[in-house]
Amino acid sequence: MIEINNVSKSFYSVQALDNVSLKITQGEVVGILGPNGAGKTTLFRLIAGLLKPDKGEIRPLSGKWPTIGYKMERLLFPNRLKVSQYLSYAAHLSGVPSSEIEKTVFESLTRVGLVDQAHQPINNCSKGMRQRLALAQALIGNPPFLLLDEPSNGLDPGGQMEMLQRIQDLHAEGKTILLSSHQLPEVTQVCTQLVILNRGRVQYQNSMVDALTVSPHTIITADRDLWEIAPVLEDLHPDV
């Protein structure tokens, strides 16, 4: 899908990303784990083309950019519109032919379980419904590559499990997914690759299978004080 090579981005004196390199291959679900302010949203905006890197490059592996569906972290909707109206506008702006908009909107609503709320004003939607609406927007046009920025943020445990199941279903369909989270259980349940991002730097990247398996002779090195990474290590490997 895409390759990120030595990408850096700063905003005035704040270094949001520092020499980040990643490869996202087709069919993977890559989880970006990190605290608030780690640089996750900045990375997503760079991949989506909303920002330009100060240094480095982001390029498609095949030579042609895949169509991207982007579910942003901040849920900003025109509350006066109904759910189906909003998705119709999104489909139009995405270049869906007028004759196919109704079908496209229905398919997106079906995939996120919002068909019964199609004519409900967004102003009356719960946080969980808004998260699903944001996912429905990202699915408009059936893009092969999804950017899901904090997809379960603010949801109750039941809503989180429901969202994770939808992500697993999308993976089973063959979607390539990059998702961000600050919750380790969310990442370990659905992702095939793990990337830990902190202070704009990649601290760790590996397959999820290897990340959750520590041999008796594994040596873990760190480039910062142990207290900073101890919570992550304890969550990943309670026996370490």
C-alpha positions in Angstrom: 0.0 0.0 0.0 2.2 2.9 1.2 5.7 3.5 2.6 6.7 6.3 5.0 10.3 7.2 4.8 12.1 9.4 7.4 9.1 11.8 7.8 9.3 14.8 10.1 6.8 17.5 10.8 6.8 20.4 13.2 4.4 23.2 14.1 6.5 26.3 15.1 8.7 25.0 17.9 6.7 21.7 18.5 8.2 18.6 16.8 5.1 16.6 16.1 6.9 13.8 14.1 10.6 13.1 14.1 12.1 10.8 11.4 9.2 8.4 11.2 9.5 5.4 8.9 6.8 2.8 8.4 5.6 0.4 5.8 1.9 -0.5 5.5 1.3 -3.5 3.2 -2.0 -4.6 1.7 -4.4 -6.5 3.9 -2.7 -5.5 7.2 -4.4 -3.8 10.2 -1.7 -1.6 11.6 -2.3 -0.1 15.1 -0.6 3.1 16.1 -0.5 3.1 19.9 0.5 6.2 21.8 -0.7 8.8 24.3 -2.4 12.0 23.4 0.1 14.3 21.7 2.3 11.4 20.4 1.8 12.5 16.8 -0.8 10.0 15.7 -3.2 12.5 14.2 -0.4 14.4 12.5 0.7 11.2 10.8 -2.8 10.5 9.6 -3.2 14.0 8.2 0.1 13.6 6.3 -1.0 10.3 4.8 -4.4 11.8 3.8 -2.6 14.6 2.1 -4.0 17.3 4.4 -0.5 18.3 5.5 2.9 18.2 3.8 6.0 16.8 5.6 8.9 19.1 6.4 11.2 16.2 5.6 11.0 12.7 4.1 8.4 11.2 1.8 5.2 9.2 1.8 4.7 7.2 -1.3 2.6 4.3 -2.6 4.3 1.0 -2.9 2.6 0.1 -6.2 3.3 3.5 -7.9 -0.4 4.5 -7.7 -2.1 6.0 -4.7 -5.0 3.9 -3.3 -8.3 5.5 -2.6 -8.4 6.4 1.1 -11.3 6.6 3.5 -10.5 8.8 6.5 -12.3 8.7 9.8 -11.0 11.7 11.7 -10.6 11.9 15.5 -12.7 15.0 15.9 -16.4 14.4 15.1 -17.5 17.6 13.4 -20.9 17.3 11.7 -23.6 19.8 10.5 -26.1 19.0 13.2 -29.1 20.4 11.2 -28.7 17.6 8.6 -30.1 14.2 8.9 -27.8 11.2 8.8 -28.6 10.2 5.2 -28.5 13.8 4.0 -25.0 14.2 5.4 -23.8 11.0 3.7 -25.4 12.0 0.5 -23.4 15.3 0.5 -20.2 13.3 1.4 -20.9 10.9 -1.5 -21.4 13.8 -3.9 -18.1 15.5 -2.8 -16.3 12.1 -3.2 -17.3 12.0 -6.8 -20.0 9.3 -6.6 -22.3 9.6 -9.7 -25.7 11.1 -8.8 -27.4 7.9 -10.0 -25.5 5.8 -7.5 -25.6 8.1 -4.4 -28.7 6.6 -2.9 -27.3 3.1 -3.2 -23.9 4.1 -1.9 -25.4 5.8 1.1 -27.6 2.8 1.9 -24.6 0.4 1.7 -22.5 2.6 4.0 -25.4 2.8 6.5 -25.9 -1.0 6.4 -22.2 -1.7 7.1 -22.2 0.4 10.3 -25.7 -0.5 11.5 -27.4 2.9 11.0 -30.1 2.1 8.5 -32.9 2.6 11.1 -31.4 6.0 12.0 -31.1 7.2 8.4 -33.7 10.0 8.8 -32.6 11.0 12.3 -31.2 14.5 12.8 -27.5 14.3 13.6 -28.1 16.7 16.5 -30.0 13.8 18.2 -27.4 11.2 17.6 -25.4 9.7 20.5 -21.6 9.6 20.6 -21.7 6.0 19.5 -23.9 6.8 16.6 -21.6 9.7 15.6 -18.6 7.4 15.6 -20.5 5.0 13.4 -21.5 7.9 11.1 -17.9 9.0 10.8 -17.0 5.4 9.8 -19.9 5.3 7.3 -18.5 8.5 5.7 -15.0 6.9 5.5 -16.6 3.9 3.7 -18.3 6.0 1.0 -17.0 4.7 -2.4 -15.7 1.5 -0.8 -12.0 2.6 -0.5 -9.4 -0.2 -0.1 -7.4 1.8 2.5 -8.9 3.1 5.7 -7.5 5.6 8.2 -9.3 5.3 11.5 -8.2 7.9 14.0 -9.3 6.9 17.5 -12.4 5.0 16.3 -13.5 3.9 19.8 -12.8 7.2 21.6 -15.5 8.1 24.0 -17.5 4.9 23.6 -18.8 2.8 26.5 -17.5 -0.8 26.7 -20.4 -2.1 24.7 -19.8 0.5 22.0 -16.1 -0.2 21.9 -16.7 -4.0 21.4 -19.2 -3.2 18.6 -16.7 -0.9 16.9 -13.9 -3.5 17.1 -16.2 -6.1 15.6 -16.9 -3.8 12.6 -13.1 -3.2 12.1 -12.6 -7.0 12.2 -15.4 -7.4 9.6 -13.7 -4.8 7.4 -10.4 -6.6 7.7 -12.1 -9.8 6.7 -13.3 -8.1 3.6 -9.7 -7.4 2.6 -9.4 -3.7 3.7 -6.0 -2.4 4.6 -6.5 -0.4 7.9 -4.3 2.0 9.8 -5.9 2.9 13.2 -4.7 4.9 16.1 -5.5 4.4 19.8 -4.2 5.1 23.2 -5.8 1.9 24.5 -3.7 -1.2 24.3 -6.6 -3.8 24.4 -8.2 -2.1 21.4 -5.0 -2.5 19.4 -4.2 -6.0 20.4 -7.7 -7.3 19.6 -7.9 -6.2 15.9 -4.4 -5.4 14.7 -1.9 -7.5 12.8 1.0 -5.0 13.3 1.9 -2.8 16.2 3.6 0.5 16.2 4.3 2.4 19.4 4.6 6.2 18.8 5.6 8.6 21.5 6.8 12.2 21.3 6.7 12.0 17.6 9.1 9.0 17.4 8.5 5.4 16.6 9.6 3.5 19.7 8.6 0.0 18.6 7.2 -1.8 15.5 6.6 -5.5 15.0 3.9 -8.0 14.1 1.3 -8.3 16.8 2.1 -12.0 17.3 5.8 -11.2 18.0 4.8 -8.2 20.2 2.7 -10.4 22.4 5.4 -13.2 22.6 8.5 -12.7 24.7 11.0 -15.5 24.9 12.9 -16.2 28.2 16.0 -14.6 26.6 14.4 -11.5 25.1 16.4 -8.3 25.8 14.4 -5.0 25.7 16.4 -1.8 25.2 15.1 1.7 25.7 16.3 5.1 24.7 14.6 6.8 27.6 13.9 6.5 31.3 12.3 3.2 32.3 9.4 4.9 34.1 8.2 6.4 30.8 7.8 3.0 29.0 7.0 0.8 32.0 3.2 1.1 31.7 3.3 0.0 28.0 5.7 -2.9 28.8 3.5 -4.0 31.8 0.4 -4.1 29.6 2.1 -6.0 26.8 4.0 -8.4 29.0 2.8 -8.6 32.6 5.4 -11.2 33.4 8.4 -9.1 32.4 
